[in-house]
Amino acid sequence: MPLVTLDRDGPLAIITFDNPPRGYMNAAQVAELAPLIDQTEKDDSIRAVIFTGGVPGVFVRHYDVSDILEAADAVKKSGLGGDELMETAKRGNPISRLFDQVDRMAKPTIAAINGFCQGGGFEFALCCDLRIAEAGDYRIGLPETNIGIFPGAGGTQRLPRIIGEARAVELILRGRTLPPEEARTLGLVHEVMPAGKALARAREIGQEFARKSPRAVADAKSLVKNALTTPLEDGTARERGLFSRIIAEDGEAEQLMRDFLTTGEDINKV
């Protein structure tokens, strides 16, 4: 039985995590997911990618702790010292490469959070552009310090960029996870929908993205993603350059602007 499935809904790709009974993410699931991400990136007919959970009440519960203990044994047997481990870490690993790929994907990505989304599962959701949760009795966040470790797949770096350092350090150090409504209030997720409606809302937003110029969306995403780590002068220069290129080179963008002038529709209509 596959641990990840890919389905199509017109211009949308819907990728479902399915690892019953607990809904953990593990190395085998990461290995299955990687080629699906490659496939969606290369398919120009796919305009947005949605991720959701297939185990009832679970998006991704968290990364399988038994896998982490196996990794610990492998590190010990490697004989590498602390400095060598730090240097080796710069090359990344299958998890970090996959998560970074999702983060940098040109197409917009949406996490339709339909249940427990903790640890590595929430670190994955943080790589997505939008996080749509549904109401329910479950938790969202990074509880790793409760079992003696800390987020190791980007959580300590991505969460502060999303909700700010002060709030992120409190949540991460305490290992505090949140119910959906509190997660929305603190900015961990963008919206909370009624129970069972997260995927439907993600599809709705995905169709909205599909009606836009894919180049405009990709360029805007790239600019925003790099804004906090790029000097303002460099960032605005790159913005001007990409803006000049899209109006000069992108036929779809030109047609959308001409259609707007012809119809006189409200620019806020999506």
Buried (B, 14 or more C-beta within 10 A) or exposed (E): EEBBBBEEBEBBBBBBBBBEEEBBBBBEBBEBBBEBBEEBBEEEEBBBBBBBBBBEEBBBBBBBBEBBEEBEEEEEEEEEEEEEEEEEEEEEBEBBEBBBBBBEBEBBBBBBBBBBBBBBBBBBBBBBBBBBBBBBEBBBBBBBBEEEEEBBBBBBEBBBBBBEEEBBEEBBEEBBBBBBEBBBEBBBBBBBBEEEBBBEBBBEBBBEBBEBBBBBBBBBBBBEBEEEEBEEEEBEEBBEEBBEEBEEEBEEBBEBEEEEEEEEEEEEEE
